[in-house]
Amino acid sequence: MGQGLGRKECEEVQRNYRLDEDELDAWVRVFQRYCRRRRSNEMDFDGFCKAFAESGESRANLQKIFAVFDWDKNGVISFNEFMFAVLVNSRVSSRVKLKFAFDMIDRDGNGEIDERELMDLVFRISSTKSMLMFDDETPISEELVHDTFRNMDTNGDGSISLDEFMEQVGRHGEWILKLLEIRHR
């Protein structure tokens, strides 16, 4: 199972993405093909560019996308981070997608999202997309971010906990899911 990668990480990926043994092994081979060293468990930015070369994205946009999926901000993509980048819209359960979304927004890693972090999400993602407008022509504005934050902060403590995020994002933050291209339920 997952030669070259830690057993725990492989088991977590297999569970989160509902992969059978053969699929897991195939994805491990794909991942390792683009790692700095064969049988490594880290993909640097150059490897990420090679892995996503067919995407049509510019190197500058790939750098911004890389930064979004490098959740722990250590300058490399782990197997788990890579799998989320690849499979974000398909096999991942809603709960896992929302947890990953929460972690991407919580830049300082303190377990809460403040309004600045939510606003930062808009600017980080908008730089990889041509415009901040959806099919329904609803623009993302500072006012929308502020209102969303206020509505999702149900206890009024000035931050959004993981529980608040999980409970409220479908009601008050659907644009966040669209921005992250996450299909929820």
MARFI-800887 format. One record per residue: residue in one letter; x, y, z negated of N, C-alpha, C, O in turn. Coordinates in steps of 0.001 Angstrom, whole numbers, padded with zeros to 6 digits, always signed. Layout:
<recs>
AXYZXYZXYZXYZ...
</recs>
This chain:
<recs>
M+000847-001193+000000+000000+000000+000000+000880+001240+000000+001650+001462-000934G+000765+002041+001043+001410+003347+001079+002899+003330+000819+003376+004005-000094Q+003642+002570+001605+005084+002488+001396+005722+003867+001337+005445+004724+002175G+006579+004076+000341+007288+005335+000204+006543+006379-000614+007127+007380-001029L+005287+006154-000841+004484+007080-001639+004138+006413-002962+004098+005186-003061G+003890+007231-003970+003532+006683-005268+002213+005932-005224+001267+006354-004558R+002158+004828-005931+000946+003998-005967-000257+004799-006469-001359+004685-005933K-000028+005606-007500-001125+006390-008074-001712+007350-007037-002931+007449-006898E-000836+008062-006304-001320+009007-005291-002070+008271-004187-003114+008739-003734C-001549+007125-003748-002221+006354-002704-003592+005869-003161-004562+005923-002405E-003665+005398-004392-004953+004941-004921-005943+006089-005018-007127+005922-004724E-005459+007260-005433-006331+008435-005526-006841+008839-004143-008028+009121-003976V-005956+008867-003165-006345+009210-001798-007331+008168-001268-008350+008519-000674Q-007029+006905-001482-007901+005838-000995-009299+005965-001587-010291+005789-000880R-009382+006267-002876-010666+006431-003557-011384+007699-003082-012561+007652-002726N-010670+008833-003078-011292+010109-002714-011825+010131-001288-012872+010721-001019Y-011103+009488-000376-011463+009560+001037-012089+008268+001544-012334+008109+002740R-012345+007350+000618-013005+006087+000936-012346+005381+002121-013003+005049+003108L-011048+005161+002004-010283+004494+003049-010095+003023+002697-009896+002674+001534D-010159+002162+003715-009784+000777+003429-008261+000677+003524-007596+001647+003887E-007720-000472+003206-006268-000659+003137-005575-000323+004456-004534+000334+004464D-006151-000774+005567-005542-000524+006884-005556+000965+007234-004577+001492+007762E-006666+001638+006940-006744+003077+007199-005723+003829+006367-005045+004726+006868L-005611+003467+005098-004644+004111+004219-003235+003947+004775-002485+004918+004871D-002875+002722+005139-001534+002477+005675-001287+003279+006952-000193+003802+007160A-002308+003373+007803-002162+004144+009042-001927+005626+008731-001066+006259+009343W-002688+006177+007784-002514+007586+007428-001165+007830+006762-000553+008877+006970V-000698+006877+005967+000622+007011+005358+001684+007091+006451+002596+007914+006379R+001560+006231+007465+002536+006266+008573+002487+007605+009303+003529+008170+009636V+001287+008111+009551+001154+009418+010217+001810+010498+009362+002601+011298+009862F+001483+010515+008088+002032+011516+007177+003558+011449+007156+004238+012466+007299Q+004083+010245+006979+005534+010096+006858+006276+010415+008156+007449+010788+008128R+005602+010271+009275+006213+010617+010559+006631+012093+010584+007603+012458+011245Y+005894+012930+009863+006149+014371+009889+006830+014902+008623+007023+016109+008478C+007186+014011+007727+007876+014428+006502+009339+014751+006793+009891+014354+007819R+009944+015476+005869+011353+015862+006026+012235+014640+006225+013108+014629+007092R+012008+013633+005434+012770+012390+005539+011767+011252+005650+010718+011275+005005R+012084+010275+006454+011219+009097+006544+011006+008531+005146+011899+008576+004301R+009832+008007+004920+009459+007408+003631+009503+008425+002490+009690+008068+001327S+009329+009668+002841+009295+010734+001852+007846+010944+001421+006928+010398+002033N+007644+011719+000388+006281+012046-000022+006038+013543+000036+005159+014060-000654E+006820+014248+000864+006668+015696+001007+006769+016100+002468+007674+015667+003182M+005832+016933+002907+005856+017459+004264+006136+018959+004166+005376+019700+003543D+007220+019395+004780+007526+020818+004751+006772+021514+005895+006044+020872+006653F+006956+022815+006001+006212+023587+006988+006532+023144+008417+005630+023083+009253D+007781+022839+008711+008122+022395+010069+007403+021099+010414+006905+020942+011529G+007346+020180+009474+006617+018933+009701+005128+019180+009886+004484+018541+010719F+004586+020103+009113+003178+020465+009230+002889+021014+010623+001876+020677+011236C+003791+021866+011117+003629+022422+012469+003638+021319+013520+002847+021345+014463K+004531+020355+013354+004592+019238+014304+003319+018397+014222+002781+017979+015247A+002842+018152+013009+001638+017341+012830+000413+018002+013459-000468+017322+013982F+000366+019325+013403-000799+020044+013916-000487+020790+015215-001159+021764+015556A+000531+020329+015932+000955+020989+017176-000158+021022+018220-000257+021978+018990E-000983+020001+018252-002058+019923+019246-003270+020768+018876-004232+020826+019643S-003246+021423+017722-004407+022185+017268-004602+023480+018054-005694+024048+018058G-003543+023944+018719-003643+025185+019461-003420+026420+018600-003468+027541+019106E-003178+026234+017314-002943+027365+016410-001526+027903+016603-000597+027145+016882S-001375+029201+016455-000049+029810+016516+000733+029411+015266+000157+028994+014262R+002043+029547+015349+002891+029228+014193+002515+030115+012993+002515+029654+011851A+002196+031385+013261+001806+032299+012179+000523+031816+011503+000425+031833+010276N-000461+031387+012299-001702+030880+011709-001468+029572+010966-002053+029339+009908L-000604+028710+011529-000294+027462+010839+000359+027737+009490+000135+027004+008526Q+001161+028786+009422+001799+029130+008147+000743+029523+007119+000847+029152+005950K-000258+030262+007543-001329+030660+006633-002171+029449+006222-002569+029331+005063I-002438+028562+007163-003199+027353+006858-002403+026470+005896-002954+025921+004943F-001105+026340+006156-000220+025575+005272-000321+026106+003848-000426+025331+002897A-000290+027418+003705-000359+028039+002374-001680+027714+001679-001707+027543+000460V-002772+027628+002435-004071+027299+001847-004065+025881+001285-004596+025640+000200F-003464+024936+002022-003502+023539+001596-002361+023158+000655-002385+022074+000071D-001368+024025+000500-000301+023789-000474-000805+024283-001823-000392+025340-002301W-001710+023505-002440-002428+023942-003642-001504+024289-004787-001745+025264-005499D-000445+023508-004980+000431+023763-006112+001535+024766-005790+002385+025057-006632K+001516+025286-004578+002426+026354-004119+003900+025990-004329+004709+026827-004729N+004233+024710-004046+005616+024279-004189+006371+024249-002858+007516+023800-002801G+005727+024728-001787+006399+024827-000491+006375+023564+000339+006967+023528+001418V+005703+022525-000136+005546+021286+000618+004112+020791+000453+003412+021148-000494I+003703+019967+001396+002370+019379+001361+002514+017930+000902+003286+017160+001475S+001767+017570-000132+001749+016177-000592+000830+015368+000315+000115+015928+001146F+000854+014068+000153-000028+013199+000930-001485+013556+000663-002285+013620+001597N-001839+013787-000595-003207+014150-000951-003611+015473-000291-004711+015583+000250E-002740+016463-000334-003031+017764+000293-003187+017599+001807-004064+018211+002416F-002337+016776+002402-002405+016513+003842-003736+015854+004199-004397+016261+005154M-004124+014846+003436-005370+014145+003733-006568+015080+003604-007515+014988+004386F-006532+015966+002635-007637+016911+002510-007678+017828+003737-008755+018104+004267A-006528+018293+004183-006471+019159+005362-007043+018450+006586-007733+019063+007401V-006755+017169+006709-007195+016402+007872-008668+016020+007773-009400+016101+008759L-009099+015607+006596-010432+015014+006444-011434+015883+005702-012477+015389+005274V-011141+017160+005541-011962+018035+004711-013440+018010+005086-014295+018192+004219N-013746+017797+006318-015147+017860+006731-015793+016508+006979-016915+016451+007482S-015119+015424+006643-015720+014147+006985-016015+013276+005775-017137+013301+005270R-015064+012522+005302-015334+011459+004346-015353+011867+002886-015783+011081+002042V-014917+013031+002571-014757+013421+001173-016122+013692+000543-016970+014347+001149S-016330+013193-000663-017596+013443-001347-017727+014935-001652-016728+015647-001760S-018956+015393-001786-019213+016808-002064-018500+017259-003329-017921+018345-003364R-018538+016439-004355-017911+016815-005627-016406+017014-005454-015843+017970-005987V-015755+016120-004716-014315+016244-004483-014028+017494-003655-013091+018233-003957K-014827+017737-002613-014638+018934-001785-014758+020197-002627-013954+021119-002491L-015765+020235-003500-015966+021423-004327-014824+021603-005318-014402+022730-005574K-014326+020522-005872-013191+020614-006804-011966+021142-006072-011264+022010-006591F-011698+020629-004871-010564+021115-004098-010758+022581-003721-009807+023363-003762A-011986+022959-003354-012261+024357-003028-011991+025235-004242-011355+026283-004127F-012474+024807-005404-012249+025550-006642-010749+025718-006879-010285+026817-007182D-009993+024626-006740-008548+024676-006969-007841+025592-005977-006867+026257-006330M-008329+025630-004730-007711+026521-003734-007952+027981-004097-007080+028827-003898I-009129+028275-004628-009460+029659-004974-008746+030078-006266-008305+031221-006388D-008633+029165-007219-007985+029435-008512-006470+029473-008324-005766+028526-008674R-005983+030574-007769-004572+030702-007395-003613+030624-008582-002511+030092-008450D-004021+031147-009738-003098+031122-010877-003194+029824-011673-002432+029615-012617G-004132+028949-011294-004224+027631-011903-004674+027607-013347-004383+026654-014069N-005385+028650-013786-005806+028700-015184-007151+028017-015437-007660+028045-016557G-007726+027407-014405-008991+026698-014572-010216+027571-014475-011324+027118-014763E-010037+028822-014070-011150+029762-013892-010875+030615-012657-009725+030864-012296I-011945+031050-012029-011819+031948-010887-012243+033331-011332-013344+033511-011853D-011369+034318-011129-011771+035694-011403-012140+036351-010074-011911+035786-009005E-012704+037534-010154-013195+038193-008937-012065+038493-007963-012260+038428-006749R-010902+038817-008473-009751+039096-007607-009392+037853-006798-009095+037959-005608E-009415+036680-007423-009094+035440-006717-010126+035141-005637-009778+034661-004557L-011383+035421-005923-012426+035208-004916-012226+036164-003742-012386+035772-002586M-011879+037408-004033-011610+038383-002979-010365+037976-002184-010338+038105-000960D-009335+037485-002884-008119+037024-002202-008428+035910-001211-007822+035846-000141L-009368+035030-001559-009758+033956-000646-010208+034533+000681-009809+034057+001744V-011037+035554+000614-011555+036171+001837-010410+036677+002707-010404+036450+003917F-009454+037350+002108-008359+037907+002894-007404+036835+003399-006886+036950+004510R-007160+035785+002599-006286+034697+003040-006893+033954+004212-006221+033718+005217I-008154+033586+004091-008808+032811+005139-009084+033675+006359-008952+033210+007491S-009467+034926+006140-009811+035783+007282-008618+035978+008203-008789+036210+009400S-007427+035887+007663-006258+036063+008511-006040+034862+009425-005256+034952+010370T-006717+033735+009167-006612+032577+010048-007827+032445+010956-007854+031581+011832K-008810+033274+010760-010013+033241+011589-010122+034566+012333-009620+035592+011875S-010772+034529+013465-010822+035733+014286-011667+036837+013664-011385+038019+013865M-012702+036466+012911-013506+037493+012255-014257+036875+011096-014419+035657+011023L-014704+037704+010212-015434+037221+009043-016930+037396+009243-017566+038224+008591M-017471+036617+010137-018892+036678+010402-019333+035268+010774-018589+034542+011433F-020502+034884+010368-020994+033551+010651-022059+033600+011729-022430+034668+012216D-022544+032417+012093-023538+032296+013155-024749+033185+012923-025336+033698+013876D-025121+033369+011676-026298+034185+011381-025962+035680+011338-026795+036504+010959E-024714+036019+011737-024263+037407+011817-024182+038093+010459-024225+039321+010385T-024065+037322+009394-023903+037887+008061-022423+038169+007827-021629+037233+007734P-022039+039433+007732-020622+039729+007497-020245+039504+006033-021067+039659+005129I-018997+039139+005826-018497+039008+004454-017905+040353+004073-016949+040826+004688S-018478+040948+003068-018034+042262+002613-017606+042181+001152-017861+041191+000466E-016952+043243+000694-016593+043306-000727-017842+043236-001594-017826+042633-002667E-018916+043849-001130-020171+043821-001881-020714+042397-001990-021205+042004-003048L-020630+041616-000901-021079+040232-000930-020234+039423-001913-020769+038623-002680V-018925+039627-001892-018042+038919-002819-018391+039286-004263-018492+038413-005125H-018571+040572-004517-018926+041038-005868-020254+040430-006324-020350+039916-007438D-021270+040487-005474-022581+039938-005837-022508+038436-006069-023114+037914-007005T-021762+037744-005214-021599+036295-005372-020936+035990-006704-021379+035111-007443F-019871+036723-007005-019156+036500-008259-020084+036710-009449-020145+035881-010356R-020793+037808-009434-021704+038142-010546-022767+037038-010717-023075+036644-011842N-023322+036548-009607-024352+035507-009678-023793+034153-010131-024480+033395-010816M-022566+033856-009755-021983+032561-010117-021440+032550-011546-021323+031490-012161D-021112+033718-012068-020629+033830-013451-021847+033856-014371-022227+034908-014886T-022452+032692-014569-023739+032620-015267-023654+032984-016737-024645+033437-017310N-022499+032800-017366-022402+033158-018778-021851+034570-018984-021717+035014-020124G-021530+035280-017906-021115+036669-017985-019774+036914-018652-019537+038003-019173D-018886+035915-018646-017591+036091-019317-016494+036658-018415-015341+036770-018832G-016852+037015-017182-015865+037618-016284-015051+036618-015488-014089+036993-014817S-015427+035341-015556-014761+034328-014751-015750+033213-014424-016777+033052-015083I-015411+032449-013385-016249+031334-012968-015514+030052-013339-014412+029792-012855S-016137+029254-014204-015550+027968-014590-015842+026950-013487-016638+027203-012583L-015190+025809-013579-015450+024737-012611-016917+024329-012666-017532+024121-011620D-017491+024211-013858-018900+023838-013980-019805+024870-013324-020733+024509-012600E-019544+026152-013571-020353+027207-012940-020213+027124-011420-021197+027244-010691F-018989+026919-010953-018752+026834-009520-019545+025677-008920-020232+025850-007913M-019453+024503-009531-020157+023315-009026-021667+023533-008995-022340+023126-008048E-022189+024170-010023-023633+024381-010125-024142+025492-009214-025256+025402-008698Q-023344+026536-009009-023843+027746-008363-023426+027948-006909-024063+028724-006198V-022377+027275-006450-021853+027578-005120-022888+027324-004020-022932+028062-003036G-023710+026303-004172-024744+026027-003177-025841+027077-003149-026437+027331-002103R-026111+027693-004312-027160+028716-004406-026667+030103-004051-027333+030841-003325H-025503+030455-004563-025038+031837-004440-023751+031998-003622-023358+033119-003300G-023100+030888-003291-021809+030997-002602-021703+030158-001348-020626+029672-001004E-022822+029991-000668-022809+029187+000556-021781+029716+001557-021188+028938+002305W-021568+031024+001574-020578+031606+002484-019174+031102+002163-018337+030999+003060I-018903+030785+000889-017588+030258+000507-017377+028916+001189-016304+028645+001729L-018411+028079+001161-018317+026771+001798-018145+026907+003307-017385+026158+003920K-018850+027862+003902-018694+028095+005343-017281+028577+005653-016665+028134+006622L-016780+029474+004837-015450+030027+005053-014388+028937+004973-013434+028933+005751L-014555+028018+004035-013612+026918+003877-013945+025743+004791-013251+024727+004797E-015021+025902+005564-015480+024861+006493-015745+023560+005757-015316+022486+006177I-016465+023684+004644-016827+022524+003841-018327+022286+004004-019145+023178+003776R-018658+021087+004396-020061+020703+004481-020473+020162+003125-019882+019210+002615H-021473+020766+002561-021938+020395+001217-023322+019787+001351-024273+020451+001765R-023416+018543+001003-024677+017750+001051-025318+017786+002357-026370+017175+002545
</recs>
